[in-house]
Amino acid sequence: MCYTVDNKNSKKVLSDKLKRPFKSDQEALEATFLSGFAHPKMCMVKQEQPDVIDIARWGLVPGFISDAAKAKEYFINTLNAKADTIFEKVSFKNSIMPRRCIIPISGFYEWRDINKVKYPYYIKAKDQEITCVGGIYDYWVEKATGEVHTTFSMITTEANPLMSKIHNLKLRQPLLLSQPDAEQWIDNSLKKEDVIELMKPLGEEFMSAHTVKKISPKTADVFSEEIKSEFDYPELALYDSM
């Protein structure tokens, strides 16, 4: 699944690359190592307002939820939405057609398990400053305050060969979209079959990946660029040669 991302792109870079202005002065959290379990505010381009960059919180709360405790439960369990079941799951089925979004990140992290030892990898779209992830969003109204929260989930697909090697226990990867596919993803005219066709794993030839130093979220400087620097593990090379 996809729970940890590099979200270090500045507003200027995002605006230039996505060719859109920001909707407001709200700020997303810029960090090199950003956990979805902290439910950070992140940038997105929404299907309903495709000409601007908006801000939403990671962890989708469906609009039909009225109880704050129930909302918190959903918040924790909806960081990702599986493409395979997105049209059936109660949490997601009402959003997939009318409320799709692009989530622009710099890259993401996954862990490879070798004999119960985990090795972290940094993965991104090859030769691209921005990696676009397909997602869905919804609005939840907090009854106590009347505040409207925009929340989102990142969609995951089955893994391509590269990601099957890295994410070798779950065999999943985020729905990574090329720039043309990203624009199509938020097109209001798409039919169900068009959406299903877009929810395919991006080919490994369009991705780059390398191992990084083992990371402790409790002690690491999550804003440091060094976190995503390449780091070699000789035992991995030996394992792969066997």
Secondary structure, DSSP 8 states (H G I E B T S, - for coil): ---EEE----HHHHHHHHT--BSSS------SSEEGGG--EEEEEESSSTTSBEEEEES---TT---HHHHHHHHHH-SEEETTTTTT-TTTTTTTTT-EEEEEESEEEEEEEETTEEEEEEEEETT-S-EEEEEEEEEEEETTTTEEEEEEEEEEEE--HHHHHHSTTT-EEE-EE-HHHHHHHT-TT--HHHHHHH-S---GGGEEEEE-----TTTS-TT-GGGGS----HHHHHHHH-
